[in-house]
Amino acid sequence: MPQDHEQFMRFAIEEAAKGGADGNSAVGSVITRDGAVVARGRNLVTATHDPTAHAETVALREAGPALGSDDLAGCTLYTTFEPCPMCCGALMASGIGTLVMGARPEPSESRWRSYAVEGLLALAGWDEKLDVVTGVLVPECLEVRRHWEERNRP
């Protein structure tokens, strides 16, 4: 596994921790191009009352203006948790070239049942347009999420 995948995933984990500390779901994302971070995002759904303010979409919203383009071809998005179907669609629309994921939900805990990013990409004919890298710092990604869940249990 490339060392920079771990480095950038650690930045995403930092974003996840910030989001969780603010009362949002503990998911974080970072977008890079040519080895540099161009945007960061963390889940802001609760703080903004915006159901679309997932970590990935927040990062995408920052990346476009930062790069001066809505075409994010050549960029990589790192995220601590598997993107939901909405975020996966946003990744396709943005032209992101690579998705690097940390953790995935347990199938029994997933609100999307048997959903997987790879399945949606295949269904949409994007499985060869968006590279997916999985398994990057999974224990660390799960830990930040578990810590948030423990603090937010009813």
N, C-alpha and C positions, 0 to 999 in steps of 0.2 A: 504494500500500500504506500503510495507516495507520502512523504513526510508532510508536504504542504496540505494534504487532505486533513491530516490530524490538526495541524496548526489552525486552519480556517474553521474546522469543526469546533475547536475550542472557543473561537470567537463567537460562533453561533450559540454555544452552551452559555457563554457570558450573557448574551442577549436573552436566552431563555430564562436564566436566573433573574434578570432584571424584570422581565415580564411577569414572572411568578411573584416576585416581591411586590409588584404593583397590583396584585390581585387578579391578573390575567392568567390564562393558561400558560404554563411554562414551556413555550416553544420559541426557538430562536432561529434566525436565518441570516446568512451573509452571502452577498454576491461579489464575485471576483472577476477580474479580467486581467490577463497577462500578469498574474501573480500578485495583484494588488486588490485590496478591498475597495469596492466602489459604492457599496450600500450595505446597510444593516437593517434588520427588522426583528421585531418581537411581537408576540400576540398582544393586541391592544383592544380586543373585542369588548371586554368588560369596561375598560377605562373610557372608551369612546362611544359605547353603545352602537357600534358598527359591526354587524355580523360578518362583514367581509374583511375586517382588519386582522387577518391571520398573519403570522410572521412572514410567510412567503410573499403575500400580496403587499405588505408594508415595505418589504425590501424591494420588490419590483417597482413600487411607486417612487421610491427614492432613487433607484438606479437610472431610470429614464432621464430625469432632469440632470443627474450627475454626469451622465454620458452625452447628454444633448441628443438623445435618440430614443425612439420607442422600439427599435430593433436591438435586442440584446444578444444577437448571435455572437458567439465567441466568449460568452460569459458562462460562469459556473455558479450555481446556487447550492449552498450548503444549508441543510436544515436538520434540526435535532430530532424531528419526528416526521414520519411519512406524510407528505402533503395530501390533504383531502381532495376529493374530485374537483371542487371549485379551484383550488390552488393549482392542481395539475393542469386544468384547462388554461389558467392564467400563464403558467410556464410555457405551454405550447403557443399561446398567442404572442408571448414576448419574444420567442425565438431563442430562449436560453438553450445552450448547447449541451450542458452537462448538469445533472442533478446528483448531488452527493447527499445520501441520507444516513442518519444515525439509526435511531430506534424505529420500530414499527409496533402498532398495538397488537396485543394478543388477539387472535381471531375471535375469541369468546367475548372480548371487551370492545371490539370495534363497532362503532355505530354504523359502519358501512358494510357490515357482513363480510363477504369474501372479497371485497375490493382490495386491489393492489395497484399501485402506480403503473406497473408494467402491463397489467391487464387493460387499463384505460388507454394507455399509449398504443397498445396493439389494436384495440377496438377502433381507435381514431386513425390508425395508419401512421402513427408517429413513432413506433418502436425503433425505427432506424434513424430518426431525426433527432432524438434526445437520448443521449447516453445516460444510463442510470448506474451509479456506484452505490453499493449498499454495505452495511456493516462497519461503518467508520465510528469508532468510539462509542459503540452501543451501550456498554455499562454506564459510562459517564452521562450519556443522553438520558438513559432511563433513570438514573439517580436524581438528576435535577427535576425531572417530571414527578418522580415518586415523592420527593421532598415537598413539592408544591401540593400534590394530592393530600399528603398527610396534614398539611397546614389548612387545607380548605375542605376537609370532610365535614359534613353537617353533624 
